[in-house]
Structures are given as structure tokens and as C-alpha cells.
Amino acid sequence: MSINLEELRNEWADRSRRLDERLRLSERLLRDEWIERQRERVWKFGPFGTFSVTVWVATTVLLGHFLGTHASQPALFVSALVLNIWVIATGVAGVRQQQRLRSLNFGLPILELQAQVESLRMARVRSFNRAFLTGQIVWWIPFFVVIFAGAFGVNLYLSPQFRAFAAWNIAGGIAFIPLAVWVSRRYGERISRSYFARHIADSIAGRDIAAAREYLEKLKRFAENEG
Amino acid sequence: MNSADEARFLALLQEHRAILYKVAFGYCRNPEDRDDLVQEMTTQLWRSFCRYDGRVKFSTWAYRVAMNVAISHFRGEGRRIRNTMPLEELAYEHSSDDPLAGEAGDNIGMLRRLIDGLDELNRALVLLYLEGHTSKEISEIVGISPGNVTTRMNRVKSELQRGFARLDNSQETAP
């Protein structure tokens, strides 16, 4: 038996017509309340998400307050300033990415839109890696110094154990970066079956960027009629 | 979007609703995932409608949106796109015995198996071809030249032809 696509095109069209007849949209879709719900959702889940924005603004305000009240203590002021700059920079990067994601025009031709999605994916991974790596500088000493000073009124810089604390934290922070990259590359597949953990492992190991770059090449070859 | 645009959108969606289902069928075998995908496409159409400028036919635009959502979903970006705009309960109703599914032994069933083996871009070409689109229309949706569409379709047809022969042989030799 010889079958070819031309013959099946008619059969497909016939079944497609039958699908049209069977398929029907629920009348619920046509109700105004659906429209209203969509509007609410668009507003509620605007760029960066309400929860994230709330946490981000609260953190920035608290750090701003800390800066104001500790302006006369340079060591604490600089620690809080570094931390606040990191919080603001990562927040701005997050908002910009959400805006870019939301501004994607899905009505563009497939190759064009997919290339934009892929470029955005690369930018997102790079931004995550930047935040993760620079986070090693601020998550350790400045974070603890500000938390202790803000919450308990204790200036860790004046503590006799501070040098040991700082040395261990710096060593931990520095060692963590290559260790995280090595663990992600070596055990990324086994770290977890969860999407989130895999996503982090792939980002750190650079697999996401490599995959995105490869896909952009594939789109280019497809457009140029190669491969 | 004002109420006149909303009414226009719903009328157009009603008229072209089958496009979403057909595209979803091309990229998703699991019925539940397929329903999610159709809802995701509808949400994206709704969000993108304000940018529809009428330069291409609504059906062409709807195919672009539906296929872009399906391919993004297929490639794993769907989760992130969904997270920026949760799905709504749209309640599409359709029969479970889908005409496009085909039976394991019939021609359409075999074709579906072969289409499943294609990558997402060639799959788009074949689905559009089977829906009766011309090379020019396919080129507008995919974003490549009509000549490129023809060349690629010839390659895919040959590939499918070989696949049919393989499936045919395996069925004949099966006990």
C-alpha cells in the first residue's frame, strides 16, 4: 500500500470539518463576566507580581530607613548601601524582564517571535546568574551586619569575633560559587525532579544559555533554508 | 479594549475557534494538557487582540498566536508565560472522540504518529499544509519565504513517505 501526503490532505480536511461541527465554545465564554475576570487578572498579575513588588518595596524602604538612621556609622551605612543597591538592581532587572515578557507580540510570524522568546530566555538566565553571583558578596557579611544592627541593635563590626566571622563568610561565599557550578554540572540531572531546582541548576551550569544559543541557530538555519 | 472591540473579538474567536483546537492537537497528545493549551492560546489571543491591525487575515493572525503559544509550550517556556497570566476557566467543550486523532491502524492515525516525530517547526509546516493553506499563507504564518516553504515541504513529504512505508511494513510483518 502506498500512501502520500496529498491523498491524506483530503481525508484530513474531511475530519477537520467534522471537528468544526463538534467543537463548540461554552456559552460561558460569551458572558461579560469572563471579560471582567480577564481584566482583573491582567491588573492583578501585572509586571513583577503584586507579592514580589510588595516584598521588594518593603525591603527597599526598610533599608532606606536603616541608611537614614545609621548615616553617622560608616561601616553599617556602607553595608546597608551595598545591600540596598543589590536589592534595587535585581528588582529593576526583574521588572524589566517581566515587562519584556508581557510585551511579546504573539501575533508575529513564528520564527520572529520564537527568536524573541529565546533571546529573552538568554537575558533571563544571564540576569539570574548575575544576581546569584553578586549575591555571594551581599548575602553574607552585609546582610548579617544589617540584620543584627537593625533587629537587635548589635554592631557586628565591634564584636571581637567579627574577624573570624567575616573570614569564614568570605571563604564560604567564594567557595560556594565554583562549588555550585560544579555540583550543577555534575549532579544537575539528579539534584531534583522539581522544575524549579532543575531550572536553577541548568542556569548556573550554563546549560540554559547553551540551549538557547543552539535554538537561535536552528531558527536561523530554518529561515535560510539550511539543515 | 472597549465593549465594541470585545464583542468583535468574541465573534471572531467564535468563528475561528477550531484553529486553536487543531493547533493544540498538533502539539499535544494528552487531552488535559491540550485543554490547558487551548485555554492558554485563548488568553494570549485576548491579550494580543489590541495589537491586531488587520494587515493579515484574522485566521492568519490566530494561527500565528496559537502556534507561537503551542511551540513555546512545547519547548517548556509555557510555564513561565502562564505564570505571568494565570489561565482562566474557559470551559471549551468538545467531544472526547476527536476526529483528528485517528485510529492506530488507519491512515490518519499513522500520519499523526509520524507528525509526532517531527520537530516543532516542521510540524507547523505540515499542520498548515494539511489544513489546506498555500505556500504563501504558510510563509506568512511561519515567517519564511514561500520558496523555502515549498522546499521544506518537499523534504518533509519525502520523510513522511518513508515513514509510511516503514509503518506499513511493520504492520504487514506483525503477527
Interface residues (C-beta under 8 A of the other chain):
Chain A: M1 S2 I3 N4 L5 L8 R9 E11 W12 A13 R15 S16 R18 L19 D20 R22 L23 R24 L25 S26 R28 L29 L30 W34 I35 R37 Q38 R41 V42 F45 Q98 L101 R102 N105 F106 G107 L108 P109 I110 L111 E112 L113 Q114 V117 R121 Y195 Y215 K218 L219 F222 A223 N225
Chain B: E6 L10 L13 Q14 R17 A18 Y21 K22 T43 Q44 L45 W46 R47 S48 R51 Y52 W61 R64 V65 M67 N68 V69 I71 S72 R75 E77 R79 R80 I81 T84 M85 P86 E88 L90 A91 Y92 E93 H94 S95 D98 P99 L100 G102 N107 I108 M110 L111 L121 A124 V126 Y129 L130 E131 G132 E140 I141 V142 G143 I144 S145 G147 N148 T151 R152 K157 L160 Q161 F164 A165 D168
